[in-house]
Amino acid sequence: MGTSVSFLELLNQAKWYIVAVLLASYIAREVRSYRRLSHIKGPWFAQFSQFWLLNTIYQQKAHYVFNNVRKKYGVWLKLMIFGKANLLTTAIRKDC
């Protein structure tokens, strides 16, 4: 018959190339997501992961933590980052 190679054999030979391409695309997406909002201040770990926000909410201390973050990064700061794509806005009214 010859040396015919089945699709599964080709896939098995190329598996590390496929993994490398998927990993590179994931890293590129994460870097692009970080750079898009990197100019906004916030907790360091919160800029990379949703775990910080989920942990804060799970401990039921989100209102305290958000207020402390607002104080730490400035009273007049109107925008803080919490996670890769989550932003917290504070609107301070002067008439209150």
N, C-alpha and C positions, 0 to 999 in steps of 0.2 A: 504494500500500500504506500509506502513512503513515510515521510516524517511530518504528518499532519498534527498540528497542536490544537487541542480543544480550547474553547473559550475559558473554561475554568482553569486550565493550566496557565494561560496567559494572564488571567486575573491574579492567580497565585504568585506569579513571577513579578507582577507590577504592584503588589499590595503596598510595599514600602514607599513607592512613588506616589501612590494615591494618598497614603497617610500623610506624607510630607506636604503635598499640595493642599490637603484639607487643613492641616495645622498652620501652614503659611497664610492661608486665606483667613483663618480665625484670628491669628495674631494681627494681621493687617487691619481687620475690621475693628479689633479692640483698640489698636493704636489710633486709628482714625476717630473712633468714638471718644477717646480720651482727649485728643488734641482739639477736638471741636469745642470742648467746654473747659479746657485747662486754664483759661484766664480767669475763671470764676473761683473765688476762694471757698474753702470748706474743709471739713476734716480730711486728712490725708488718705486714710484707708477708704473713706466713702467715695473717693473719686474713681476707684477701680472696681468696686464690688458692690453688689446689692446686700451683701451679708451684714454690713454695718447698719443699714437702715432696717433690715429684717430683725436683727438682734435688738435694736432700740425699741421697735414696736412690740416684739415678743415680751420684753421686760416691762412693758406698759409704762415706760418713762419718756415717751416721745416728746410730750409737751415740755418737760424739764430740759431734756437734752437739746431740743431745738432752740429754746430760750437761751441756754448756756452758749450754744454755738453762735447765736446772734450777738450775744454780749462779747464773746471772744473775738469775733471778726469785725466788730464795730457796730455801734448802735444804729448808725445811719446806713448800714449795708442793706441793700434792698434785695439782693439775690445771693443765695448760697447753694452749693452743690451737695446733693446727697445721692450718690450712685452715679452710674455712667450717664444716665439721661434724665435724672430727677433733679429738679430745682425747687428750692423753697423760697418763696417771695414773702417779704414783710412789708406791709404798708403802714407806716407810722403817720397817724393823723395828728396834726398840730392843733386842731380845734377841740380835742378831747381833754 
